[in-house]
């Protein structure tokens, strides 16, 4: 019994030397803890459980990620709570010009949006992209001009907007010229990231632009951007 008491006393002294308590806050490696548990150092844990007041203690445990100096809790059952959201956005009865601007209402302050993929449909026929840019005035369209896809997400007025079109071009049924009454379906797949796991590299590494000197670039290496 005496050995157990001595061992307990030694452990208490060691713990007291490393942990300090101030105003009901406990600090490890700090004499001025500002939170209920303030750790100045690296925390290693096999498991970490976190629940909001009133949440059941049973599984499933919620996923956590750090944001600034706080800890955010994400419930996998709640759609808006995921760190990475996959959104399928379908536009029906679209004119042959495509979608020039659409407000997704997704907050630009909280999320980053990217277009993952897209498709254009005109059931039951296939479609072509008809170029309006005519390099040869004797032809209705130029075979030497490739219409540029413009399927992007961009910020305007604090929210994310999308465009789904081809520049200087119109959609048309395969092998036919554009018809004003033709309607199409455009499907966008969006990746929506929580801001806490995105990183904006504002200043690229000097020399990130690379002159390929007429080569295909297969043997060239662009410097790693700052911060990566």
N, CA, C and O of each residue as an XYZ file, in Angstrom:
912
protein
N       0.829     -1.203      0.000
C       0.000      0.000      0.000
C       0.862      1.250      0.000
O       0.567      2.215     -0.704
N       1.932      1.229      0.795
C       2.829      2.378      0.876
C       3.484      2.659     -0.463
O       3.649      3.821     -0.834
N       3.867      1.599     -1.210
C       4.487      1.779     -2.523
C       3.521      2.461     -3.489
O       3.917      3.322     -4.275
N       2.256      2.068     -3.419
C       1.250      2.676     -4.300
C       1.080      4.155     -3.997
O       0.942      4.970     -4.909
N       1.090      4.505     -2.698
C       0.941      5.909     -2.317
C       2.126      6.736     -2.790
O       1.950      7.856     -3.269
N       3.330      6.193     -2.659
C       4.534      6.901     -3.105
C       4.502      7.117     -4.613
O       4.814      8.204     -5.099
N       4.119      6.059     -5.361
C       4.038      6.161     -6.819
C       3.003      7.197     -7.223
O       3.232      7.973     -8.150
N       1.884      7.219     -6.549
C       0.837      8.198     -6.848
C       1.330      9.616     -6.590
O       1.042     10.529     -7.363
N       2.062      9.793     -5.517
C       2.580     11.119     -5.169
C       3.582     11.598     -6.216
O       3.584     12.773     -6.584
N       4.442     10.681     -6.702
C       5.430     11.050     -7.721
C       4.730     11.466     -9.010
O       5.085     12.477     -9.616
N       3.733     10.682     -9.431
C       2.982     11.016    -10.649
C       2.269     12.350    -10.497
O       2.200     13.125    -11.451
N       1.733     12.631     -9.300
C       1.038     13.899     -9.056
C       1.990     15.073     -9.182
O       1.638     16.101     -9.762
N       3.205     14.928     -8.638
C       4.204     16.003     -8.703
C       4.614     16.259    -10.147
O       4.710     17.410    -10.573
N       4.862     15.160    -10.920
C       5.277     15.310    -12.319
C       4.191     16.005    -13.117
O       4.463     16.904    -13.912
N       2.946     15.572    -12.893
C       1.819     16.175    -13.622
C       1.650     17.630    -13.251
O       1.360     18.464    -14.108
N       1.831     17.943    -11.964
C       1.654     19.319    -11.507
C       2.717     20.232    -12.091
O       2.462     21.415    -12.320
N       3.914     19.693    -12.336
C       4.985     20.502    -12.907
C       4.696     20.847    -14.371
O       5.161     21.878    -14.857
N       3.945     20.013    -15.076
C       3.704     20.212    -16.499
C       2.375     20.901    -16.787
O       2.223     21.547    -17.824
N       1.421     20.767    -15.886
C       0.093     21.329    -16.117
C      -0.203     22.396    -15.069
O       0.047     22.200    -13.880
N      -0.726     23.501    -15.515
C      -1.083     24.602    -14.638
C      -2.566     24.908    -14.797
O      -3.120     24.793    -15.890
N      -3.203     25.301    -13.695
C      -4.625     25.619    -13.724
C      -4.829     27.067    -13.331
O      -4.338     27.514    -12.294
N      -5.567     27.812    -14.173
C      -5.854     29.205    -13.903
C      -7.305     29.487    -14.251
O      -7.734     29.272    -15.384
N      -8.069     29.975    -13.258
C      -9.483     30.310    -13.487
C     -10.244     29.156    -14.120
O     -11.015     29.347    -15.060
N     -10.018     27.958    -13.596
C     -10.684     26.739    -14.068
C     -10.227     26.318    -15.461
O     -10.790     25.379    -16.022
N      -9.219     26.985    -16.039
C      -8.623     26.555    -17.308
C      -7.362     25.763    -17.018
O      -6.584     26.133    -16.139
N      -7.156     24.696    -17.736
C      -5.988     23.848    -17.536
C      -5.023     24.055    -18.690
O      -5.418     23.992    -19.854
N      -3.770     24.301    -18.373
C      -2.759     24.513    -19.392
C      -1.646     23.497    -19.303
O      -1.207     23.158    -18.203
N      -1.183     23.006    -20.425
C      -0.040     22.105    -20.498
C       1.080     22.826    -21.232
O       0.906     23.263    -22.369
N       2.230     22.949    -20.575
C       3.372     23.715    -21.087
C       3.049     25.197    -21.243
O       3.670     25.886    -22.052
N       2.092     25.684    -20.481
C       1.781     27.109    -20.461
C       1.281     27.473    -19.066
O       0.504     26.732    -18.464
N       1.726     28.607    -18.566
C       1.304     29.056    -17.233
C       0.105     29.976    -17.301
O      -0.388     30.431    -16.269
N      -0.378     30.261    -18.523
C      -1.513     31.165    -18.667
C      -2.532     30.587    -19.660
O      -2.702     31.114    -20.759
N      -3.200     29.510    -19.265
C      -4.172     28.904    -20.188
C      -5.359     29.827    -20.426
O      -5.901     30.413    -19.490
N      -5.755     29.948    -21.682
C      -6.863     30.836    -22.050
C      -8.133     30.063    -22.392
O      -9.188     30.665    -22.590
N      -8.042     28.739    -22.464
C      -9.207     27.908    -22.740
C      -9.334     26.851    -21.653
O      -8.444     26.708    -20.815
N     -10.456     26.097    -21.665
C     -10.636     25.035    -20.679
C      -9.460     24.072    -20.689
O      -9.023     23.619    -19.631
N      -8.934     23.749    -21.895
C      -7.708     22.977    -22.030
C      -6.833     23.671    -23.061
O      -7.194     23.742    -24.235
N      -5.696     24.179    -22.637
C      -4.795     24.941    -23.504
C      -3.470     24.196    -23.575
O      -2.725     24.154    -22.596
N      -3.174     23.603    -24.740
C      -1.962     22.812    -24.919
C      -0.965     23.582    -25.780
O      -1.245     23.911    -26.932
N       0.197     23.862    -25.206
C       1.258     24.516    -25.951
C       2.233     23.438    -26.410
O       3.238     23.172    -25.750
N       1.927     22.822    -27.546
C       2.750     21.729    -28.030
C       1.953     20.832    -28.956
O       0.873     21.194    -29.424
N       2.497     19.669    -29.211
C       1.881     18.725    -30.144
C       1.029     17.725    -29.373
O       1.470     17.163    -28.371
N      -0.195     17.508    -29.849
C      -1.100     16.545    -29.227
C      -1.123     15.282    -30.079
O      -1.405     15.339    -31.276
N      -0.830     14.153    -29.467
C      -0.901     12.865    -30.162
C      -1.974     12.026    -29.493
O      -1.928     11.784    -28.287
N      -2.941     11.585    -30.286
C      -4.033     10.787    -29.735
C      -4.468      9.749    -30.751
O      -4.549     10.035    -31.945
N      -4.744      8.553    -30.280
C      -5.258      7.514    -31.165
C      -6.712      7.796    -31.545
O      -7.137      7.522    -32.667
N      -7.464      8.347    -30.592
C      -8.860      8.687    -30.851
C      -9.185      9.998    -30.160
O      -8.696     10.265    -29.062
N     -10.006     10.812    -30.797
C     -10.440     12.068    -30.217
C     -11.928     12.190    -30.453
O     -12.381     12.189    -31.598
N     -12.685     12.294    -29.392
C     -14.143     12.374    -29.495
C     -14.597     13.786    -29.162
O     -14.125     14.397    -28.203
N     -15.506     14.285    -29.954
C     -16.027     15.626    -29.731
C     -17.516     15.617    -30.014
O     -17.952     15.096    -31.040
N     -18.285     16.178    -29.131
C     -19.712     16.240    -29.372
C     -20.239     17.567    -28.852
O     -19.713     18.121    -27.887
N     -21.272     18.068    -29.492
C     -21.922     19.291    -29.047
C     -22.827     18.969    -27.859
O     -23.243     17.822    -27.701
N     -23.137     19.958    -27.022
C     -24.021     19.697    -25.875
C     -25.351     19.107    -26.342
O     -25.987     19.626    -27.259
N     -25.754     18.028    -25.702
C     -27.017     17.398    -26.054
C     -26.888     16.292    -27.069
O     -27.815     15.500    -27.242
N     -25.735     16.220    -27.757
C     -25.537     15.137    -28.718
C     -25.360     13.808    -27.982
O     -24.783     13.770    -26.895
N     -25.852     12.729    -28.569
C     -25.654     11.422    -27.925
C     -24.187     11.018    -27.955
O     -23.432     11.438    -28.832
N     -23.801     10.214    -27.004
C     -22.419      9.774    -26.924
C     -22.143      8.559    -27.805
O     -20.990      8.164    -27.973
N     -23.194      7.966    -28.368
C     -22.993      6.803    -29.208
C     -22.468      7.221    -30.574
O     -22.465      8.403    -30.920
N     -22.025      6.232    -31.344
C     -21.584      6.474    -32.713
C     -22.778      6.848    -33.567
O     -23.902      6.520    -33.187
N     -22.599      7.530    -34.726
C     -21.284      7.848    -35.295
C     -20.670      9.103    -34.694
O     -21.369     10.046    -34.322
N     -19.368      9.088    -34.610
C     -18.632     10.258    -34.148
C     -18.518     11.243    -35.302
O     -18.321     10.837    -36.448
N     -18.638     12.510    -35.013
C     -18.573     13.526    -36.062
C     -17.134     13.826    -36.468
O     -16.211     13.741    -35.657
N     -16.964     14.177    -37.730
C     -15.644     14.508    -38.257
C     -15.279     15.923    -37.862
O     -16.142     16.798    -37.799
N     -13.995     16.151    -37.593
C     -13.550     17.464    -37.144
C     -12.449     18.002    -38.046
O     -11.691     17.233    -38.637
N     -12.363     19.306    -38.149
C     -11.257     19.946    -38.849
C     -11.035     21.317    -38.238
O     -11.969     21.937    -37.728
N      -9.795     21.789    -38.290
C      -9.482     23.063    -37.666
C      -9.764     24.213    -38.609
O      -9.533     24.110    -39.814
N     -10.258     25.298    -38.066
C     -10.506     26.521    -38.819
C      -9.999     27.686    -37.987
O     -10.505     27.965    -36.901
N      -8.973     28.371    -38.527
C      -8.326     29.438    -37.762
C      -7.819     28.862    -36.431
O      -6.965     27.976    -36.429
N      -8.340     29.359    -35.304
C      -7.883     28.863    -34.003
C      -8.990     28.082    -33.296
O      -8.923     27.868    -32.086
N      -9.996     27.662    -34.041
C     -11.090     26.932    -33.429
C     -11.201     25.546    -34.034
O     -10.482     25.216    -34.977
N     -12.100     24.733    -33.495
C     -12.317     23.381    -33.976
C     -13.741     23.276    -34.480
O     -14.684     23.496    -33.719
N     -13.915     22.943    -35.750
C     -15.240     22.842    -36.350
C     -15.692     21.394    -36.373
O     -14.892     20.479    -36.564
N     -16.983     21.202    -36.176
C     -17.554     19.863    -36.171
C     -18.427     19.703    -37.403
O     -19.224     20.586    -37.721
N     -18.283     18.578    -38.101
C     -19.033     18.340    -39.326
C     -19.805     17.039    -39.214
O     -19.244     15.978    -38.939
N     -21.095     17.149    -39.432
C     -21.969     15.991    -39.362
C     -22.147     15.431    -40.766
O     -22.664     16.117    -41.648
N     -21.720     14.189    -40.978
C     -21.788     13.593    -42.308
C     -23.214     13.424    -42.804
O     -23.438     13.220    -43.997
N     -24.184     13.507    -41.893
C     -25.585     13.358    -42.291
C     -26.183     14.665    -42.791
O     -27.265     14.661    -43.377
N     -25.508     15.764    -42.573
C     -26.012     17.069    -42.996
C     -25.280     17.504    -44.257
O     -24.051     17.574    -44.267
N     -26.026     17.797    -45.322
C     -25.414     18.085    -46.609
C     -24.474     19.264    -46.595
O     -23.375     19.186    -47.145
N     -24.886     20.365    -45.973
C     -24.078     21.587    -45.991
C     -22.897     21.517    -45.035
O     -22.097     22.449    -44.964
N     -22.786     20.422    -44.305
C     -21.760     20.342    -43.279
C     -20.479     19.686    -43.757
O     -19.473     19.718    -43.048
N     -20.490     19.088    -44.948
C     -19.314     18.357    -45.416
C     -18.168     19.300    -45.752
O     -18.388     20.453    -46.123
N     -16.948     18.803    -45.619
C     -15.777     19.578    -46.008
C     -15.715     19.727    -47.519
O     -15.374     20.795    -48.028
N     -16.047     18.651    -48.243
C     -16.077     18.687    -49.698
C     -17.466     18.250    -50.154
O     -17.898     17.134    -49.864
N     -18.154     19.121    -50.860
C     -19.496     18.832    -51.346
C     -19.463     18.585    -52.846
O     -18.788     19.305    -53.581
N     -20.187     17.576    -53.299
C     -20.303     17.252    -54.719
C     -21.723     17.591    -55.145
O     -22.682     16.998    -54.653
N     -21.856     18.546    -56.057
C     -23.171     19.040    -56.473
C     -23.390     18.774    -57.955
O     -22.546     19.117    -58.784
N     -24.517     18.167    -58.286
C     -24.919     17.979    -59.672
C     -25.943     19.052    -60.016
O     -27.022     19.107    -59.426
N     -25.594     19.901    -60.973
C     -26.450     21.028    -61.350
C     -26.941     20.817    -62.780
O     -26.141     20.810    -63.716
N     -28.231     20.647    -62.950
C     -28.807     20.342    -64.260
C     -29.638     21.514    -64.775
O     -30.556     21.980    -64.100
N     -29.307     21.988    -65.981
C     -30.080     23.026    -66.645
C     -30.860     22.382    -67.793
O     -30.265     21.736    -68.656
N     -32.157     22.548    -67.810
C     -32.971     21.995    -68.886
C     -33.563     23.121    -69.730
O     -33.673     24.261    -69.279
N     -33.944     22.779    -70.970
C     -34.531     23.746    -71.908
C     -33.642     24.975    -72.083
O     -34.099     26.115    -72.014
N     -32.362     24.705    -72.309
C     -31.384     25.781    -72.497
C     -31.311     26.124    -73.982
O     -31.357     25.229    -74.826
N     -31.199     27.404    -74.306
C     -31.075     27.822    -75.697
C     -29.738     27.374    -76.267
O     -28.874     26.897    -75.531
N     -29.564     27.527    -77.586
C     -28.320     27.066    -78.209
C     -27.116     27.949    -77.884
O     -25.998     27.642    -78.299
N     -27.329     29.027    -77.155
C     -26.210     29.865    -76.692
C     -25.583     29.283    -75.429
O     -24.396     29.488    -75.173
N     -26.370     28.560    -74.642
C     -25.883     28.024    -73.386
C     -26.240     28.921    -72.211
O     -27.057     29.832    -72.343
N     -25.634     28.667    -71.076
C     -25.879     29.444    -69.863
C     -24.804     30.513    -69.750
O     -23.623     30.198    -69.603
N     -25.209     31.772    -69.817
C     -24.233     32.869    -69.771
C     -23.918     33.301    -68.342
O     -22.805     33.752    -68.070
N     -24.874     33.170    -67.427
C     -24.622     33.527    -66.031
C     -25.727     32.939    -65.159
O     -26.913     33.066    -65.463
N     -25.317     32.301    -64.078
C     -26.285     31.713    -63.153
C     -25.729     31.808    -61.749
O     -24.600     31.393    -61.487
N     -26.535     32.361    -60.836
C     -26.132     32.541    -59.450
C     -26.479     31.287    -58.656
O     -27.655     30.964    -58.489
N     -25.450     30.571    -58.160
C     -25.693     29.363    -57.375
C     -26.107     29.680    -55.940
O     -26.571     28.793    -55.223
N     -25.946     30.931    -55.515
C     -26.237     31.377    -54.149
C     -25.283     30.780    -53.111
O     -25.525     30.892    -51.909
N     -24.210     30.153    -53.566
C     -23.217     29.594    -52.640
C     -22.285     30.714    -52.192
O     -21.722     31.425    -53.025
N     -22.123     30.871    -50.900
C     -21.332     31.964    -50.348
C     -19.865     31.859    -50.742
O     -19.226     30.827    -50.538
N     -19.341     32.943    -51.308
C     -17.928     32.982    -51.678
C     -17.042     33.154    -50.454
O     -15.848     32.860    -50.510
N     -17.609     33.626    -49.349
C     -16.827     33.803    -48.126
C     -16.591     32.478    -47.419
O     -15.616     32.334    -46.681
N     -17.473     31.508    -47.637
C     -17.394     30.250    -46.912
C     -16.937     29.071    -47.761
O     -16.490     28.056    -47.226
N     -17.048     29.199    -49.097
C     -16.773     28.065    -49.964
C     -15.929     28.468    -51.177
O     -15.916     29.626    -51.595
N     -15.232     27.481    -51.720
C     -14.573     27.610    -53.018
C     -15.221     26.603    -53.957
O     -15.394     25.437    -53.603
N     -15.583     27.061    -55.170
C     -16.326     26.223    -56.114
C     -15.488     26.014    -57.374
O     -14.850     26.946    -57.865
N     -15.493     24.805    -57.885
C     -14.816     24.484    -59.138
C     -15.724     23.580    -59.969
O     -16.433     22.730    -59.429
N     -15.695     23.775    -61.296
C     -16.447     22.902    -62.190
C     -15.633     21.635    -62.417
O     -14.530     21.694    -62.959
N     -16.164     20.507    -62.010
C     -15.458     19.230    -62.131
C     -15.606     18.657    -63.532
O     -14.622     18.205    -64.117
N     -16.816     18.666    -64.081
C     -17.062     18.143    -65.418
C     -18.396     18.684    -65.924
O     -19.173     19.266    -65.168
N     -18.647     18.480    -67.221
C     -19.905     18.956    -67.791
C     -20.299     18.064    -68.954
O     -19.473     17.340    -69.512
N     -21.582     18.129    -69.310
C     -22.079     17.421    -70.490
C     -23.235     18.225    -71.090
O     -23.927     18.967    -70.392
N     -23.424     18.059    -72.396
C     -24.504     18.738    -73.124
C     -25.306     17.676    -73.854
O     -24.734     16.793    -74.491
N     -26.625     17.756    -73.765
C     -27.478     16.733    -74.359
C     -28.582     17.378    -75.198
O     -29.059     18.475    -74.908
N     -28.966     16.653    -76.245
C     -30.131     17.026    -77.035
C     -30.781     15.720    -77.492
O     -30.682     15.329    -78.655
N     -31.442     15.066    -76.556
C     -32.025     13.745    -76.822
C     -33.085     13.847    -77.921
O     -33.879     14.787    -77.907
N     -33.121     12.900    -78.879
C     -32.305     11.685    -78.927
C     -31.082     11.826    -79.830
O     -30.413     10.829    -80.102
N     -30.769     13.037    -80.305
C     -29.662     13.188    -81.247
C     -28.412     13.694    -80.543
O     -28.486     14.264    -79.455
N     -27.259     13.480    -81.179
C     -26.007     14.030    -80.677
C     -25.949     15.514    -81.013
O     -26.795     16.028    -81.745
N     -24.949     16.196    -80.476
C     -24.828     17.634    -80.739
C     -23.450     17.954    -81.304
O     -22.486     17.211    -81.120
N     -23.393     19.080    -81.994
C     -22.141     19.671    -82.450
C     -22.040     21.059    -81.852
O     -23.028     21.625    -81.385
N     -20.824     21.602    -81.872
C     -20.616     23.000    -81.501
C     -20.385     23.775    -82.785
O     -19.377     23.580    -83.464
N     -21.317     24.650    -83.112
C     -21.305     25.371    -84.381
C     -20.600     26.702    -84.178
O     -21.054     27.530    -83.388
N     -19.499     26.915    -84.883
C     -18.727     28.139    -84.682
C     -19.331     29.301    -85.451
O     -19.629     29.191    -86.640
N     -19.505     30.403    -84.761
C     -19.993     31.622    -85.391
C     -18.844     32.464    -85.920
O     -19.046     33.361    -86.738
N     -17.640     32.171    -85.450
C     -16.462     32.905    -85.913
C     -16.075     32.365    -87.287
O     -15.639     31.219    -87.399
N     -16.227     33.167    -88.318
C     -16.048     32.713    -89.699
C     -14.771     33.305    -90.282
O     -14.711     34.495    -90.592
N     -13.745     32.458    -90.427
C     -12.493     32.933    -91.006
C     -12.561     32.986    -92.525
O     -11.739     33.648    -93.159
N     -13.500     32.317    -93.098
C     -13.655     32.284    -94.553
C     -15.077     32.738    -94.882
O     -16.043     32.023    -94.620
N     -15.191     33.924    -95.454
C     -16.507     34.525    -95.681
C     -17.353     33.745    -96.669
O     -18.562     33.962    -96.742
N     -16.750     32.845    -97.431
C     -17.515     32.082    -98.411
C     -18.171     30.854    -97.791
O     -18.925     30.148    -98.460
N     -17.883     30.593    -96.491
C     -18.456     29.429    -95.825
C     -19.333     29.871    -94.656
O     -19.131     30.942    -94.084
N     -20.302     29.037    -94.313
C     -21.186     29.370    -93.195
C     -20.483     29.181    -91.860
O     -20.873     29.797    -90.868
N     -19.479     28.360    -91.818
C     -18.682     28.196    -90.608
C     -17.266     27.814    -91.008
O     -17.045     27.266    -92.088
N     -16.330     28.097    -90.154
C     -14.937     27.848    -90.489
C     -14.459     26.524    -89.906
O     -14.623     26.290    -88.709
N     -13.875     25.657    -90.720
C     -13.332     24.407    -90.185
C     -11.994     24.606    -89.479
O     -11.427     23.663    -88.927
N     -11.499     25.833    -89.501
C     -10.179     26.081    -88.922
C     -10.262     26.762    -87.559
O      -9.243     27.177    -87.007
N     -11.443     26.876    -87.030
C     -11.612     27.590    -85.762
C     -12.207     26.647    -84.723
O     -13.277     26.078    -84.941
N     -11.534     26.483    -83.619
C     -12.028     25.628    -82.540
C     -12.692     26.494    -81.482
O     -12.042     27.326    -80.849
N     -13.989     26.293    -81.297
C     -14.696     27.048    -80.270
C     -14.133     26.695    -78.888
O     -13.847     25.532    -78.602
N     -13.981     27.699    -78.050
C     -13.367     27.495    -76.730
C     -14.443     27.238    -75.676
O     -15.367     28.040    -75.544
N     -14.345     26.142    -74.923
C     -15.320     25.890    -73.856
C     -15.183     26.903    -72.738
O     -14.075     27.261    -72.341
N     -16.301     27.357    -72.241
C     -16.325     28.344    -71.164
C     -17.268     27.828    -70.081
O     -18.356     28.366    -69.873
N     -16.830     26.781    -69.400
C     -17.602     26.174    -68.318
C     -16.846     26.449    -67.028
O     -15.963     25.683    -66.642
N     -17.192     27.534    -66.370
C     -16.399     28.015    -65.241
C     -17.299     28.459    -64.090
O     -18.488     28.724    -64.268
N     -16.686     28.531    -62.895
C     -17.314     29.127    -61.723
C     -16.543     30.398    -61.386
O     -15.313     30.414    -61.435
N     -17.254     31.445    -61.050
C     -16.606     32.717    -60.743
C     -17.411     33.444    -59.661
O     -18.581     33.141    -59.429
N     -16.762     34.403    -59.011
C     -17.380     35.125    -57.898
C     -17.926     36.456    -58.389
O     -17.262     37.190    -59.121
N     -19.150     36.750    -57.968
C     -19.766     38.040    -58.283
C     -20.761     38.382    -57.177
O     -21.662     37.601    -56.869
N     -20.581     39.559    -56.587
C     -21.510     40.000    -55.550
C     -21.538     39.122    -54.314
O     -22.566     39.032    -53.643
N     -20.428     38.476    -54.004
C     -20.342     37.686    -52.784
C     -20.795     36.244    -52.899
O     -20.730     35.501    -51.919
N     -21.259     35.823    -54.089
C     -21.666     34.427    -54.280
C     -21.000     33.861    -55.527
O     -20.449     34.595    -56.347
N     -21.062     32.548    -55.648
C     -20.472     31.864    -56.796
C     -21.485     31.761    -57.934
O     -22.622     31.339    -57.728
N     -21.060     32.152    -59.138
C     -21.853     32.053    -60.355
C     -21.186     31.043    -61.286
O     -20.004     30.734    -61.136
N     -21.957     30.530    -62.251
C     -21.385     29.608    -63.233
C     -21.775     30.045    -64.638
O     -22.824     30.652    -64.850
N     -20.894     29.716    -65.604
C     -21.184     29.841    -67.027
C     -21.046     28.467    -67.660
O     -20.193     27.673    -67.263
N     -21.890     28.192    -68.647
C     -21.828     26.899    -69.332
C     -22.129     27.146    -70.806
O     -23.290     27.160    -71.215
N     -21.086     27.340    -71.595
C     -21.253     27.716    -72.997
C     -19.944     27.494    -73.750
O     -18.945     27.075    -73.166
N     -19.960     27.775    -75.038
C     -18.745     27.853    -75.851
C     -18.626     29.272    -76.382
O     -19.610     29.846    -76.849
N     -17.430     29.839    -76.314
C     -17.223     31.196    -76.792
C     -17.367     31.249    -78.311
O     -16.859     30.386    -79.026
N     -18.063     32.269    -78.785
C     -18.251     32.492    -80.224
C     -18.840     31.263    -80.914
O     -18.458     30.937    -82.038
N     -19.758     30.590    -80.252
C     -20.312     29.367    -80.823
C     -21.714     29.117    -80.296
O     -22.137     29.700    -79.298
N     -22.430     28.230    -80.997
C     -23.753     27.789    -80.577
C     -23.829     26.273    -80.640
O     -23.113     25.630    -81.408
N     -24.714     25.711    -79.812
C     -24.963     24.287    -79.882
C     -25.890     24.008    -81.070
O     -26.726     24.836    -81.432
N     -25.725     22.850    -81.652
C     -26.623     22.445    -82.737
C     -26.715     20.928    -82.763
O     -25.819     20.231    -82.287
N     -27.796     20.430    -83.317
C     -27.912     18.993    -83.514
C     -26.819     18.550    -84.469
O     -26.398     19.313    -85.339
N     -26.367     17.337    -84.310
C     -25.243     16.829    -85.092
C     -25.503     16.968    -86.586
O     -26.529     16.528    -87.105
N     -24.525     17.606    -87.272
C     -24.598     17.739    -88.719
C     -25.549     18.788    -89.221
O     -25.831     18.833    -90.418
N     -26.061     19.641    -88.344
C     -27.034     20.659    -88.760
C     -26.592     22.039    -88.301
O     -25.769     22.182    -87.397
N     -27.158     23.048    -88.945
C     -26.910     24.431    -88.535
C     -27.779     24.758    -87.319
O     -28.788     24.091    -87.091
N     -27.403     25.777    -86.534
C     -28.189     26.124    -85.352
C     -29.616     26.528    -85.706
O     -29.847     27.234    -86.688
N     -30.554     26.079    -84.911
C     -31.963     26.443    -85.048
C     -32.391     27.123    -83.759
O     -32.160     26.611    -82.663
N     -33.022     28.292    -83.904
C     -33.359     29.095    -82.728
C     -34.227     28.342    -81.726
O     -34.116     28.581    -80.524
N     -35.067     27.457    -82.180
C     -35.974     26.771    -81.271
C     -35.406     25.534    -80.615
O     -36.059     24.942    -79.756
N     -34.201     25.124    -80.997
C     -33.604     23.928    -80.395
C     -33.267     24.174    -78.920
O     -32.720     25.219    -78.568
N     -33.595     23.218    -78.077
C     -33.331     23.332    -76.645
C     -32.440     22.176    -76.203
O     -32.505     21.075    -76.748
N     -31.612     22.452    -75.208
C     -30.604     21.487    -74.774
C     -30.622     21.318    -73.255
O     -31.198     22.127    -72.529
N     -29.987     20.262    -72.804
C     -29.794     20.011    -71.369
C     -28.303     20.063    -71.073
O     -27.507     19.384    -71.722
N     -27.936     20.871    -70.094
C     -26.537     20.990    -69.679
C     -26.424     20.508    -68.242
O     -27.153     20.957    -67.357
N     -25.508     19.601    -68.032
C     -25.273     19.068    -66.689
C     -23.875     19.464    -66.217
O     -22.879     19.202    -66.891
N     -23.823     20.091    -65.061
C     -22.547     20.476    -64.452
C     -22.341     19.675    -63.169
O     -23.278     19.440    -62.406
N     -21.110     19.267    -62.953
C     -20.737     18.668    -61.677
C     -19.792     19.640    -60.985
O     -18.717     19.955    -61.496
N     -20.208     20.106    -59.821
C     -19.430     21.098    -59.080
C     -18.795     20.464    -57.849
O     -19.403     19.633    -57.174
N     -17.562     20.871    -57.575
C     -16.908     20.541    -56.315
C     -16.912     21.802    -55.455
O     -16.410     22.846    -55.871
N     -17.471     21.702    -54.271
C     -17.606     22.848    -53.377
C     -16.824     22.546    -52.102
O     -17.159     21.626    -51.356
N     -15.779     23.336    -51.866
C     -14.876     23.094    -50.741
C     -15.145     24.106    -49.636
O     -15.376     25.287    -49.895
N     -15.111     23.618    -48.397
C     -15.124     24.526    -47.261
C     -13.847     25.360    -47.278
O     -12.770     24.842    -47.574
N     -13.961     26.635    -46.966
C     -12.803     27.524    -47.016
C     -11.680     27.069    -46.094
O     -10.516     27.383    -46.342
N     -12.010     26.337    -45.040
C     -10.962     25.986    -44.083
C      -9.972     24.981    -44.644
O      -8.895     24.809    -44.072
N     -10.301     24.297    -45.764
C      -9.336     23.359    -46.326
C      -8.837     23.814    -47.688
O      -8.251     23.019    -48.423
N      -9.055     25.064    -48.035
C      -8.531     25.586    -49.289
C      -7.404     26.568    -48.995
O      -7.313     27.132    -47.905
N      -6.557     26.755    -49.987
C      -5.416     27.649    -49.816
C      -5.260     28.479    -51.074
O      -5.211     27.939    -52.179
N      -5.181     29.771    -50.912
C      -5.016     30.674    -52.038
C      -3.568     31.142    -52.087
O      -3.109     31.874    -51.210
N      -2.866     30.716    -53.109
C      -1.483     31.153    -53.273
C      -1.495     32.432    -54.100
O      -1.568     32.396    -55.329
N      -1.423     33.559    -53.405
C      -1.592     34.848    -54.068
C      -0.394     35.211    -54.934
O      -0.548     35.801    -56.004
N       0.789     34.861    -54.472
C       2.005     35.243    -55.193
C       2.718     33.998    -55.694
O       3.292     33.266    -54.887
N       2.703     33.730    -56.983
C       3.394     32.543    -57.482
C       4.903     32.697    -57.389
O       5.427     33.805    -57.271
N       5.578     31.584    -57.442
C       7.027     31.619    -57.409
C       7.563     32.372    -58.616
O       7.125     32.112    -59.736
N       8.492     33.294    -58.425
C       9.073     33.981    -59.582
C       9.624     32.980    -60.586
O      10.324     32.037    -60.217
N       9.310     33.189    -61.841
C       9.769     32.274    -62.865
C       8.818     31.124    -63.114
O       9.166     30.180    -63.824
N       7.584     31.183    -62.525
C       6.614     30.114    -62.725
C       6.165     30.057    -64.177
O       5.754     29.003    -64.662
N       6.243     31.216    -64.890
C       5.997     31.206    -66.322
C       7.218     30.634    -67.024
O       8.348     31.005    -66.709
N       6.997     29.732    -67.976
C       8.123     29.037    -68.575
C       8.038     29.096    -70.093
O       7.025     28.712    -70.677
N       9.098     29.576    -70.731
C       9.190     29.609    -72.188
C       9.597     28.220    -72.668
O      10.711     27.771    -72.398
N       8.703     27.540    -73.376
C       8.981     26.176    -73.829
C       9.895     26.147    -75.046
O      10.368     25.081    -75.440
N      10.148     27.315    -75.648
C      11.088     27.371    -76.760
C      10.688     26.514    -77.947
O      11.551     25.969    -78.635
N       9.396     26.387    -78.194
C       8.942     25.618    -79.340
C       8.832     24.127    -79.106
O       8.527     23.377    -80.034
N       9.078     23.676    -77.865
C       8.970     22.246    -77.560
C       7.600     21.944    -76.970
O       6.807     22.850    -76.714
N       7.330     20.651    -76.756
C       6.037     20.269    -76.186
C       6.030     20.305    -74.663
O       5.007     20.004    -74.048
N       7.132     20.662    -74.054
C       7.187     20.829    -72.603
C       7.369     19.554    -71.812
O       7.366     19.596    -70.582
N       7.529     18.414    -72.481
C       7.603     17.134    -71.771
C       8.865     17.002    -70.921
O       8.899     16.200    -69.988
N       9.897     17.776    -71.234
C      11.145     17.693    -70.463
C      11.351     18.919    -69.594
O      12.418     19.088    -69.004
N      10.341     19.777    -69.509
C      10.469     21.021    -68.726
C       9.795     20.867    -67.370
O       8.831     20.116    -67.224
N      10.317     21.591    -66.377
C       9.765     21.557    -65.036
C       9.497     22.987    -64.581
O      10.395     23.829    -64.588
N       8.236     23.258    -64.180
C       7.889     24.578    -63.655
C       8.150     24.571    -62.157
O       7.802     23.603    -61.481
N       8.757     25.634    -61.618
C       9.059     25.673    -60.178
C       7.802     25.511    -59.337
O       6.713     25.916    -59.743
N       7.964     24.915    -58.161
C       6.851     24.750    -57.245
C       6.372     26.113    -56.741
O       7.198     26.927    -56.328
N       5.059     26.388    -56.760
C       4.561     27.672    -56.263
C       4.899     27.873    -54.790
O       5.095     26.908    -54.051
N       4.965     29.127    -54.373
C       5.265     29.439    -52.985
C       4.216     28.825    -52.066
O       3.017     28.935    -52.325
N       4.660     28.188    -51.007
C       3.732     27.613    -50.042
C       3.423     26.152    -50.247
O       2.676     25.561    -49.466
N       3.997     25.539    -51.313
C       3.746     24.127    -51.575
C       5.051     23.334    -51.471
O       5.051     22.117    -51.659
